[in-house]
Amino acid sequence: MNARERMLGRLRAAAPAHVSSDELKRLDARIDLHYDSRRAARPAVERSTHALVESMQAALAASHAEVFRATERTWPALIAQRLVDANVKRVLLDTSRAEGAALQRALPLSIATHTYDQPIENWKAELFETIDAGFTVARSGIASTGTLIVAPDAGSPRTMSLVPPLHIALVYADSLHTDLHAAMRAEQWQAGMPTNLVLISGPSKTSDIQQTLAYGAHGPRELWVVIVEDRAGHTEDTHGDAA
């Protein structure tokens, strides 16, 4: 018996016997009670949208991401100017989404936009060698860990947040959750998971080589996150600085 067979044998031996649906329900209830109690013990002010935004921003900044806070009206111009300042020339985005179309309209002529409208085999070299940034819209976020929840689709596949050296993600403040448990329950993940649900908590980083921290080894080396605090866009923007 080789090492692989021994390891699998131990795992099979440790596997629990059949668990009934009632037992699973009781386990789910215990998990819910645990996390509900933890959240209820925190002051209400710490559970407000403003507090979640503050927590999200702090956690992302600690993970080497740049965070911008804006309104629905002001974020496209803010990001467009930041892209100009960063000398970005080509951006990959999904113009079928309102946010992608809004950013495209705000960009100057010096920045070209591309959509993911063909198989990767047809433009792999162009994608890997010429696209400077990819723009996606997060489904939601986890404030306690500064994590973006991204659900890729045909117009915004995982490649858009993985291949370009700069990933720009937009997340709405009213979609932020306190923790992973709250996100899973509010979004009813148990009702059906997508093929690929991506959790992003900062730019790509690794310390595999000589224990030296390096960014961009397995994905984008930069992450910009735009937190839209006013989905309706009716108030003046009082935030514009990066974290």
PyMOL commands that set and color helices and strands:
alter all, ss='L'
color gray80, all
select helices_A, chain A and resi 3-14+21-40+44-47+49-62+75-85+98-106+120-130+159-162+173-175+180-186+189-191
alter helices_A, ss='H'
color red, helices_A
select strands_A, chain A and resi 66-71+90-92+112-114+133-137+140-142+147-150+166-172+176-177+198-200+205-206+214-215+222-230
alter strands_A, ss='S'
color yellow, strands_A
deselect
rebuild
show_as cartoon
